[in-house]
Amino acid sequence: MIRNGRGAAGGAEQPGPGGRRAVRVWCDGCYDMVHYGHSNQLRQARAMGDYLIVGVHTDDDITLTVDGRDTYEEVKQAGRYRECKRTQGVSTTDLVGRMLLVTKAHHSSQEMSSEYREYADSFGKCPGGRNPWTGVSQFLQTSQKIIQFASGKEPQPGETVIYVAGAFDLFHIGHVDFLEKVHRLAERPYIIAGLHFDQEVNHYKGKNYPIMNLHERTLSVLACRYVSEVVIGAPYAVTAELLSHFKVDLVCHGKTEIIPDRDGSDPYQEPKRRGIFRQIDSGSNLTTDLIVQRIITNRLEYEARNQKKEAKELAFLEAARQQAAQPLGERDGDF
């Protein structure tokens, strides 16, 4: 077991308010390609108690037991089951579809093409129905979504303001490792992450990058505990105006290649001139490109797994519907 990034022996569980026994909440899932929908689920789960334990499934789907029963049946019967509200507009299925279709329809300011819409509606789906748990819906950004993820804290006197910029696409453990290393650079860090516009990212990354649009990337980065503030649509070049506006003490970049600006200049020339630029090695070899390559390589296996999963879930939903429609005395266990 890993406890907040430490081994299981690290730190004792704190009691709840008023010295009462802490309410322990269990939440589990596959969490494949963790996105802001997963983060929102965990945020909601954490608010239900004092101590959150997260279980990560193996590569086998455990939505249902081998005999087709609901895996949460026991806790439901005990009255200890709660559901988190699903974050509309994001799913691992949708993200995978974007990688495989190689279009830019998901970028902000882009219209969703009929080709992408048809593919998104059918990707990895079994014939004969649409599963409400696996379905794809269009993401709509709202101020409330941002407020739910944002810390709302201004930099305080004595804090070191550190600026980092990039795409932060498919926010993954490599990004987290980088931000953790940046966080360790100061005793009281205040990290501001600048996220580039979709068109800017596409200019220097090419293909159909970014996989997640600007609004989606914003929520993913805001969900990271090391980030205090996000600049939505930051300029590619770190200018003197930006440094002055945010009173930046330090600018950091990873070990990935720094692509020149459109005019051929170094986007970090100003912080380098001031002597406040640092390159940080995250220690991780995971990149967005590597994740996309894995998906492309294992496409057929993923689609088959998704179809099998949805077929099971649709069968369960139908069985539950039929059971609910039966007269009370005819249901199993009723006498």
DAKA-V418395 format. One record per residue. N is the residue number from 1. SS is DSSP state (A for helix, B for strand, O for the rest). PHI is phi in degrees with one decimal (* if undefined). PSI is psi in whole degrees, 0 to 359 (none if undefined). Layout:
n:N ss:SS phi:PHI psi:PSI
n:N ss:SS phi:PHI psi:PSI
//
This chain:
n:1 ss:O phi:* psi:139
n:2 ss:B phi:-108.2 psi:128
n:3 ss:B phi:-113.8 psi:106
n:4 ss:O phi:48.7 psi:45
n:5 ss:O phi:83.2 psi:0
n:6 ss:B phi:-117.0 psi:171
n:7 ss:B phi:-68.7 psi:168
n:8 ss:O phi:-62.5 psi:339
n:9 ss:O phi:-82.2 psi:352
n:10 ss:O phi:-80.0 psi:107
n:11 ss:O phi:81.0 psi:145
n:12 ss:O phi:-94.2 psi:151
n:13 ss:O phi:-67.8 psi:133
n:14 ss:O phi:-84.4 psi:146
n:15 ss:O phi:-69.4 psi:165
n:16 ss:O phi:-76.3 psi:177
n:17 ss:A phi:-55.1 psi:140
n:18 ss:A phi:73.3 psi:13
n:19 ss:A phi:79.6 psi:3
n:20 ss:O phi:-71.0 psi:166
n:21 ss:O phi:-62.9 psi:132
n:22 ss:O phi:-64.3 psi:141
n:23 ss:O phi:-85.0 psi:116
n:24 ss:B phi:-96.6 psi:128
n:25 ss:B phi:-112.5 psi:131
n:26 ss:B phi:-105.8 psi:133
n:27 ss:B phi:-140.1 psi:131
n:28 ss:B phi:-133.2 psi:164
n:29 ss:B phi:175.6 psi:178
n:30 ss:O phi:-79.6 psi:320
n:31 ss:O phi:53.4 psi:42
n:32 ss:O phi:-77.7 psi:128
n:33 ss:O phi:52.9 psi:70
n:34 ss:O phi:-54.4 psi:128
n:35 ss:O phi:-130.5 psi:182
n:36 ss:A phi:-66.8 psi:340
n:37 ss:A phi:-65.5 psi:318
n:38 ss:A phi:-63.7 psi:317
n:39 ss:A phi:-60.8 psi:321
n:40 ss:A phi:-67.9 psi:323
n:41 ss:A phi:-61.7 psi:314
n:42 ss:A phi:-68.0 psi:325
n:43 ss:A phi:-62.4 psi:316
n:44 ss:A phi:-65.6 psi:318
n:45 ss:A phi:-63.7 psi:318
n:46 ss:A phi:-62.1 psi:326
n:47 ss:A phi:-71.1 psi:347
n:48 ss:O phi:-83.2 psi:352
n:49 ss:O phi:-159.9 psi:200
n:50 ss:O phi:-105.0 psi:339
n:51 ss:B phi:-144.0 psi:119
n:52 ss:B phi:-105.7 psi:127
n:53 ss:B phi:-113.0 psi:128
n:54 ss:B phi:-112.4 psi:125
n:55 ss:B phi:-101.1 psi:131
n:56 ss:B phi:-106.8 psi:122
n:57 ss:O phi:-68.3 psi:158
n:58 ss:O phi:-74.9 psi:181
n:59 ss:O phi:-69.4 psi:0
n:60 ss:O phi:-90.5 psi:138
n:61 ss:O phi:-73.7 psi:130
n:62 ss:O phi:-120.7 psi:28
n:63 ss:O phi:-56.4 psi:322
n:64 ss:B phi:-128.2 psi:153
n:65 ss:O phi:-75.0 psi:174
n:66 ss:O phi:-62.1 psi:334
n:67 ss:O phi:-95.0 psi:14
n:68 ss:O phi:84.0 psi:11
n:69 ss:O phi:-89.5 psi:156
n:70 ss:B phi:-66.0 psi:126
n:71 ss:O phi:-67.2 psi:343
n:72 ss:O phi:-100.6 psi:13
n:73 ss:A phi:-58.6 psi:317
n:74 ss:A phi:-64.8 psi:315
n:75 ss:A phi:-72.8 psi:332
n:76 ss:A phi:-65.3 psi:315
n:77 ss:A phi:-63.7 psi:330
n:78 ss:O phi:-83.5 psi:358
n:79 ss:O phi:72.4 psi:26
n:80 ss:O phi:-117.1 psi:20
n:81 ss:O phi:-105.7 psi:133
n:82 ss:O phi:-132.9 psi:149
n:83 ss:O phi:-110.9 psi:139
n:84 ss:O phi:-86.1 psi:146
n:85 ss:O phi:-71.1 psi:130
n:86 ss:O phi:-69.6 psi:141
n:87 ss:O phi:-83.5 psi:110
n:88 ss:O phi:-68.2 psi:145
n:89 ss:O phi:93.4 psi:3
n:90 ss:O phi:-142.2 psi:140
n:91 ss:O phi:-160.1 psi:155
n:92 ss:A phi:-61.0 psi:323
n:93 ss:A phi:-58.2 psi:315
n:94 ss:A phi:-64.7 psi:316
n:95 ss:A phi:-61.6 psi:319
n:96 ss:A phi:-63.7 psi:319
n:97 ss:A phi:-59.4 psi:321
n:98 ss:A phi:-62.9 psi:319
n:99 ss:A phi:-63.8 psi:319
n:100 ss:A phi:-78.9 psi:328
n:101 ss:A phi:-79.6 psi:335
n:102 ss:O phi:55.5 psi:53
n:103 ss:O phi:-119.6 psi:172
n:104 ss:O phi:-109.7 psi:17
n:105 ss:O phi:-64.0 psi:337
n:106 ss:O phi:-83.0 psi:350
n:107 ss:O phi:-66.1 psi:148
n:108 ss:O phi:-63.1 psi:146
n:109 ss:O phi:73.7 psi:6
n:110 ss:O phi:-105.7 psi:140
n:111 ss:O phi:-79.5 psi:142
n:112 ss:O phi:-74.3 psi:119
n:113 ss:O phi:-71.7 psi:158
n:114 ss:A phi:-63.5 psi:327
n:115 ss:A phi:-64.3 psi:314
n:116 ss:A phi:-66.6 psi:319
n:117 ss:A phi:-61.6 psi:316
n:118 ss:A phi:-63.3 psi:318
n:119 ss:A phi:-67.9 psi:317
n:120 ss:A phi:-63.0 psi:326
n:121 ss:A phi:-76.2 psi:339
n:122 ss:A phi:-116.6 psi:351
n:123 ss:O phi:-60.7 psi:124
n:124 ss:O phi:65.2 psi:17
n:125 ss:O phi:-93.8 psi:146
n:126 ss:O phi:-82.1 psi:153
n:127 ss:O phi:-65.5 psi:146
n:128 ss:O phi:99.2 psi:7
n:129 ss:O phi:168.3 psi:168
n:130 ss:O phi:-121.6 psi:126
n:131 ss:O phi:-86.0 psi:125
n:132 ss:O phi:-65.5 psi:340
n:133 ss:O phi:-82.0 psi:330
n:134 ss:O phi:-104.0 psi:350
n:135 ss:O phi:-64.2 psi:160
n:136 ss:O phi:-106.1 psi:133
n:137 ss:O phi:-132.0 psi:158
n:138 ss:O phi:-78.8 psi:135
n:139 ss:O phi:-76.1 psi:133
n:140 ss:O phi:-124.0 psi:117
n:141 ss:O phi:-78.8 psi:139
n:142 ss:O phi:-136.1 psi:159
n:143 ss:A phi:-64.1 psi:328
n:144 ss:A phi:-64.6 psi:322
n:145 ss:A phi:-60.6 psi:317
n:146 ss:A phi:-65.4 psi:317
n:147 ss:A phi:-60.6 psi:322
n:148 ss:A phi:-62.2 psi:329
n:149 ss:A phi:-96.8 psi:335
n:150 ss:O phi:-77.5 psi:148
n:151 ss:O phi:-77.8 psi:330
n:152 ss:O phi:73.6 psi:14
n:153 ss:O phi:-100.4 psi:134
n:154 ss:O phi:-86.8 psi:155
n:155 ss:O phi:-63.3 psi:138
n:156 ss:O phi:-104.0 psi:157
n:157 ss:O phi:-55.2 psi:135
n:158 ss:O phi:93.0 psi:349
n:159 ss:O phi:-84.6 psi:147
n:160 ss:B phi:-94.7 psi:116
n:161 ss:B phi:-84.2 psi:118
n:162 ss:B phi:-116.8 psi:129
n:163 ss:B phi:-108.4 psi:131
n:164 ss:B phi:-128.5 psi:149
n:165 ss:B phi:-140.7 psi:153
n:166 ss:B phi:163.7 psi:192
n:167 ss:O phi:-84.6 psi:321
n:168 ss:O phi:48.6 psi:48
n:169 ss:O phi:-82.8 psi:142
n:170 ss:O phi:49.6 psi:51
n:171 ss:O phi:-37.6 psi:117
n:172 ss:O phi:-134.2 psi:183
n:173 ss:A phi:-63.2 psi:332
n:174 ss:A phi:-62.8 psi:319
n:175 ss:A phi:-64.9 psi:317
n:176 ss:A phi:-63.4 psi:317
n:177 ss:A phi:-61.1 psi:318
n:178 ss:A phi:-61.7 psi:311
n:179 ss:A phi:-66.1 psi:327
n:180 ss:A phi:-65.4 psi:318
n:181 ss:A phi:-63.8 psi:319
n:182 ss:A phi:-63.0 psi:319
n:183 ss:A phi:-60.3 psi:328
n:184 ss:O phi:-77.7 psi:353
n:185 ss:O phi:-71.9 psi:341
n:186 ss:O phi:-135.7 psi:155
n:187 ss:O phi:-69.0 psi:323
n:188 ss:O phi:-131.6 psi:79
n:189 ss:B phi:-81.2 psi:148
n:190 ss:B phi:-130.0 psi:101
n:191 ss:B phi:-94.2 psi:126
n:192 ss:B phi:-109.6 psi:124
n:193 ss:B phi:-104.5 psi:122
n:194 ss:B phi:-94.2 psi:122
n:195 ss:B phi:-104.7 psi:126
n:196 ss:O phi:-75.4 psi:151
n:197 ss:O phi:-59.2 psi:154
n:198 ss:A phi:-55.9 psi:316
n:199 ss:A phi:-64.5 psi:325
n:200 ss:A phi:-68.0 psi:316
n:201 ss:A phi:-62.5 psi:318
n:202 ss:A phi:-63.9 psi:328
n:203 ss:A phi:-64.2 psi:317
n:204 ss:A phi:-96.9 psi:346
n:205 ss:A phi:-102.6 psi:330
n:206 ss:O phi:77.3 psi:193
n:207 ss:O phi:50.3 psi:229
n:208 ss:O phi:-112.9 psi:24
n:209 ss:O phi:-71.3 psi:149
n:210 ss:O phi:-77.7 psi:152
n:211 ss:O phi:-70.3 psi:321
n:212 ss:O phi:-102.1 psi:138
n:213 ss:O phi:-77.3 psi:175
n:214 ss:A phi:-56.6 psi:317
n:215 ss:A phi:-65.3 psi:321
n:216 ss:A phi:-69.0 psi:319
n:217 ss:A phi:-65.2 psi:327
n:218 ss:A phi:-60.1 psi:311
n:219 ss:A phi:-66.1 psi:323
n:220 ss:A phi:-62.0 psi:316
n:221 ss:A phi:-72.9 psi:320
n:222 ss:A phi:-60.5 psi:331
n:223 ss:O phi:-72.6 psi:348
n:224 ss:O phi:-78.7 psi:131
n:225 ss:O phi:-64.5 psi:338
n:226 ss:O phi:-84.1 psi:346
n:227 ss:O phi:-98.5 psi:128
n:228 ss:O phi:-96.4 psi:329
n:229 ss:B phi:-151.6 psi:151
n:230 ss:B phi:-126.8 psi:133
n:231 ss:B phi:-94.8 psi:113
n:232 ss:B phi:-86.4 psi:109
n:233 ss:O phi:84.0 psi:51
n:234 ss:O phi:-72.5 psi:148
n:235 ss:O phi:-65.1 psi:149
n:236 ss:O phi:-66.5 psi:319
n:237 ss:O phi:-85.8 psi:135
n:238 ss:O phi:-83.8 psi:98
n:239 ss:O phi:-88.9 psi:168
n:240 ss:A phi:-62.6 psi:323
n:241 ss:A phi:-63.2 psi:318
n:242 ss:A phi:-64.5 psi:315
n:243 ss:A phi:-62.9 psi:321
n:244 ss:A phi:-72.2 psi:319
n:245 ss:A phi:-60.6 psi:316
n:246 ss:O phi:-95.7 psi:2
n:247 ss:O phi:52.9 psi:53
n:248 ss:O phi:-76.2 psi:132
n:249 ss:O phi:-95.7 psi:332
n:250 ss:B phi:-150.9 psi:140
n:251 ss:B phi:-119.9 psi:129
n:252 ss:B phi:-123.5 psi:149
n:253 ss:B phi:-142.4 psi:150
n:254 ss:O phi:-75.2 psi:190
n:255 ss:O phi:-87.1 psi:1
n:256 ss:O phi:-68.8 psi:158
n:257 ss:O phi:-61.8 psi:137
n:258 ss:O phi:-92.0 psi:111
n:259 ss:O phi:-78.5 psi:131
n:260 ss:O phi:-59.3 psi:154
n:261 ss:O phi:-67.0 psi:174
n:262 ss:O phi:-60.4 psi:332
n:263 ss:O phi:-91.3 psi:8
n:264 ss:O phi:88.4 psi:358
n:265 ss:O phi:-83.4 psi:162
n:266 ss:O phi:-78.7 psi:121
n:267 ss:O phi:-65.4 psi:347
n:268 ss:O phi:-110.7 psi:19
n:269 ss:A phi:-64.0 psi:325
n:270 ss:A phi:-69.1 psi:309
n:271 ss:A phi:-64.0 psi:330
n:272 ss:A phi:-67.4 psi:320
n:273 ss:A phi:-62.8 psi:325
n:274 ss:A phi:-82.6 psi:351
n:275 ss:O phi:75.7 psi:27
n:276 ss:O phi:-117.3 psi:16
n:277 ss:B phi:-96.6 psi:136
n:278 ss:B phi:-134.7 psi:139
n:279 ss:B phi:-102.0 psi:131
n:280 ss:O phi:-117.4 psi:129
n:281 ss:O phi:-90.0 psi:116
n:282 ss:O phi:-70.2 psi:337
n:283 ss:O phi:82.1 psi:1
n:284 ss:O phi:-110.7 psi:142
n:285 ss:O phi:-101.1 psi:6
n:286 ss:O phi:-79.8 psi:131
n:287 ss:O phi:-131.4 psi:164
n:288 ss:A phi:-60.5 psi:319
n:289 ss:A phi:-58.8 psi:320
n:290 ss:A phi:-66.7 psi:320
n:291 ss:A phi:-61.8 psi:314
n:292 ss:A phi:-60.8 psi:318
n:293 ss:A phi:-63.2 psi:322
n:294 ss:A phi:-61.2 psi:316
n:295 ss:A phi:-63.7 psi:315
n:296 ss:A phi:-62.1 psi:318
n:297 ss:A phi:-64.7 psi:324
n:298 ss:O phi:-106.7 psi:27
n:299 ss:A phi:-55.9 psi:307
n:300 ss:A phi:-62.3 psi:319
n:301 ss:A phi:-63.2 psi:319
n:302 ss:A phi:-65.2 psi:314
n:303 ss:A phi:-61.7 psi:318
n:304 ss:A phi:-64.4 psi:319
n:305 ss:A phi:-63.3 psi:318
n:306 ss:A phi:-67.2 psi:321
n:307 ss:A phi:-65.4 psi:317
n:308 ss:A phi:-64.0 psi:318
n:309 ss:A phi:-62.1 psi:314
n:310 ss:A phi:-68.2 psi:324
n:311 ss:A phi:-60.7 psi:318
n:312 ss:A phi:-63.6 psi:316
n:313 ss:A phi:-68.6 psi:322
n:314 ss:A phi:-65.5 psi:322
n:315 ss:A phi:-63.8 psi:320
n:316 ss:A phi:-65.7 psi:317
n:317 ss:A phi:-61.3 psi:320
n:318 ss:A phi:-67.5 psi:319
n:319 ss:A phi:-64.3 psi:319
n:320 ss:A phi:-65.5 psi:322
n:321 ss:A phi:-64.9 psi:316
n:322 ss:A phi:-66.1 psi:321
n:323 ss:A phi:-65.1 psi:319
n:324 ss:A phi:-65.8 psi:332
n:325 ss:A phi:-82.3 psi:347
n:326 ss:O phi:-72.5 psi:148
n:327 ss:O phi:-58.9 psi:149
n:328 ss:A phi:-53.4 psi:318
n:329 ss:A phi:-72.9 psi:346
n:330 ss:A phi:-94.5 psi:353
n:331 ss:O phi:-75.8 psi:153
n:332 ss:O phi:-59.3 psi:133
n:333 ss:O phi:89.7 psi:353
n:334 ss:O phi:-96.4 psi:137
n:335 ss:O phi:-127.9 psi:none
//
